[in-house]
Amino acid sequence: MVSFPPAPRAVIDQAKGVLMAVHGMTADQAFQLLVVQSQRENVKLRTLAERFITEVVTRSAECEQPV
């Protein structure tokens, strides 16, 4: 099966959702945090969100592996 990357807005929404769930912030606060970090790193918001989601998925997979 071919896997396609999520639409640009979808990955940003995923990143917002993770931040909201983990840190108990509103959607606006999560978006603002992503914007500030993307400006700090001088990368596009979508790129930052993709890296963030990849990191979350990777760490989650590592935690689920039996020792």
C-alpha positions in Angstrom: 0.0 0.0 0.0 1.3 3.5 -0.9 1.5 5.9 2.0 1.0 9.6 1.3 2.1 12.4 3.6 -0.7 14.2 5.4 -2.0 17.4 3.9 -0.1 20.5 5.2 -2.9 21.7 7.4 -3.6 18.2 8.7 -0.1 17.8 10.1 -0.4 21.2 11.8 -3.7 20.2 13.3 -2.1 16.9 14.5 0.7 18.8 16.2 -1.8 21.2 17.8 -3.8 18.2 19.1 -0.8 16.6 20.7 0.2 19.8 22.4 -3.4 20.4 23.6 -3.6 16.8 25.0 -0.2 16.8 26.7 -0.1 20.3 28.0 -3.8 21.1 28.5 -3.7 24.2 26.3 -6.3 25.6 24.0 -6.1 25.3 20.2 -5.0 28.9 19.9 -2.3 28.5 22.5 -1.0 25.4 20.8 -1.0 27.1 17.4 0.8 30.2 18.8 3.5 27.9 20.4 4.1 26.2 17.0 4.3 29.6 15.3 6.8 31.0 17.8 8.9 27.9 17.6 8.9 27.8 13.8 10.0 31.5 13.8 12.7 30.7 16.4 14.1 27.9 14.2 13.5 29.7 11.0 11.5 26.9 9.4 8.1 26.7 7.9 5.3 25.8 10.3 4.4 22.7 8.3 8.0 21.5 8.5 8.2 22.0 12.2 4.8 20.2 12.7 6.0 17.3 10.6 9.2 16.9 12.6 7.3 17.2 15.9 4.8 14.5 14.9 7.5 12.2 13.6 9.3 12.5 16.9 6.1 11.8 18.9 5.4 8.7 16.8 9.0 7.5 17.1 9.1 7.9 20.8 5.7 6.3 21.2 6.9 3.3 19.2 10.0 3.0 21.3 8.0 3.0 24.5 5.7 0.2 23.2 8.6 -2.2 22.4 9.1 -5.0 24.9 12.3 -5.0 26.8 
